[in-house]
Amino acid sequence: MRTVEVLLDESTDFAVREAWRRLADAGLPSQARLRSPTNSPHLTLAGCPELTAPIRWELAEVAAALPLPVRFTGLVRFERPTSVLAWALQPDSALVDLQRRAWDAVSSDSPPETLNPLHDPARWSPHVTLGRSRRAGAFADRRIPELLPMPPLSVRLTTLRSYDTETGALEVLAPRP
């Protein structure tokens, strides 16, 4: 599987990593525990089995829309099949359009059954993951917000990339020259 993700500006990346560290220090599930050099704070837009030439062509246009300013709206928890703690992003028209274009790109040349339905624009919830666990209710502790720094008010989405979940390879998806 290949993800289509957007990286965050340097100061936001630092703030997310600080939140990861605080969760880990408190003994809670945290993305800080993922030791891979490819582990970076990001926003996932879509995923597909393969980045074919037509998909790459369309994603180059998505990359051309960056950088994009966005805003965090606060802490959010998901229970689907894993427990996820994240900072939610405001789904303004520019962010919604960016994600829809990424979805359209991957769905244009992928079998529908291979696409994650949570990335469908009608269901997508923009967020940056802070922690994840297979244990239901892992983030139900009411003290969690007190552990975390406030999310930055101003955020920029900077770089489009793809992560290959089988090989661990990262690839920056650049705009066409």
N, C-alpha and C positions, 0 to 999 in steps of 0.2 A: 504494500500500500504506500502511496505517496501523498503526503499532506501538502497543503498550500497554506502557508503561515505568513504572518507579518510580524517583524521584530519591532521592538520599542526603542525610543530614543534612549541615550545613555543614562540620563538621570532617572528615568522611569525604570529602566532595567535595574539600576542600583536599588531603587525603592522596593521593587518586587523581590529582589534577592534578599533584602533586609527582612521582608515579611517571611520569606522561606526560612531564613535563619532563626527568626523568633519562634516560628512554629516548631522547628526541629529542636531548639533549645528547651521548649516546653514539653518535649516528648510526643508531639502530635505528628501525624502524617504531613510531610512537606516535600515539595519538589526539590529541596536542597539535598535530599537523600539520593537523588539520581546523579551519580558521579560521572556520567558520560560528558565528554567535552562538547557534545552537541546540545546539551540541556541548556536552553536559554528561555527567558520569559518571552512569550509570544501570544498572538491571537490566531487561532486556527480559523481559516475561512472555508476550507473544503478539503476533500480527499478523494483520491481515485486510484485504481490499480496501476496505472502507467501514465506518464506524461508524454503523450503522443505529440507529433509535430503540430496538428491542429490545436491541441490544448495549449502547447507552448506559445503558439502564435497569439492566441487570445490572452494568455496570462501576461505576455509582454505589454499589452495595453493596460492591464490591471496594474502592473508595476509602474507604469508611467504616471499613474494617479498619486504616487507617493512622492514626498511625505504628505501625510494627512493628519490634521489635528483632530483629536478626539478627547472625550472626558470620561473619567471614571465616575460611577454613580454610587459606589459603596460595595459592601460585602454581600455575597450571595452564596447560597448553598444549593447543591443539586444532589438528588438521590436517583441515579439512573445507571446502570446497575451498580456503579461504584459511587461512593460518597465523594463529592468534590466541594472544596472551598475555593472561592475565587473573588476577584474584584471585577464587578460588572462594568461594562462600558455603555455609555448612552448611545442607543441605536439611532443617531441622527441620519438625515437623508444621505449624506456623503458616505458614511460608513455602511449603511444598508446597501447603497449602490455598489460600493467596492466589493462587498461580500456576494451580492447577487451576480456580479460580473464574473467573479471567481467560480461560483457555482455553475453558471452558464457555460464557462470554459470547460470545466471537468465533465459536466453532464453531456456536452456536445459530442464527446467521443469515448464515452464509457458506458458499459451495460448498466442500466438503471439499478439492477439488484446489487451492484457492487458499491453503490454510493451510500454514505452514512446518512440516514434520514434526519439526524439532528443537525446536519449542515444545510438541509433544504431551507431556503430563505423564509418560508412560512414558519419554521420551527427554530431557527438559529437564535441563540442567545449569546451575544458577544461578551466574552469574559477572558480574563487572564488567570490561569489556574495557579493557586498558591499551594494547595495540598490535595492529595487524592488517596483514597483507601478503598479496599474491597469490603471493609467492615461497615455495615449499615449504621448510620447515625454517628460516624466518627467525629463529626464537627458539631454535635449538638450542644456541647458545653457553652453555656451562656457567657463565659469569661473570655472566649476567643477574641472578640473585638477589642478587648482591653490589651491583649498581647501584641496586637498588630499596629504598625505605624499607619497614619492616615494615608490613603492613596493620593498621589499627586493630583492636583487640580487640572494641570495642563499636561497633555500627553501628545506625542507625535508618533504615528506609525511610520517607520522609516524604510524598511527593506522587505521585499517579497522573497520568500525562500520556500524550498520544498525539502522535506525530510523523508527518506526512504526507510520505512519501518523494518524492512528485512535486512538491509545492509548497514544501516546506521549512517549512510552518506547524506550530507547536506549539499544543497545546490542553491545558489542565489539565482533568482529569476529576474533578470534585468529587462528594462524597456528596450525596444528595438532602437538601434542607433539612428 
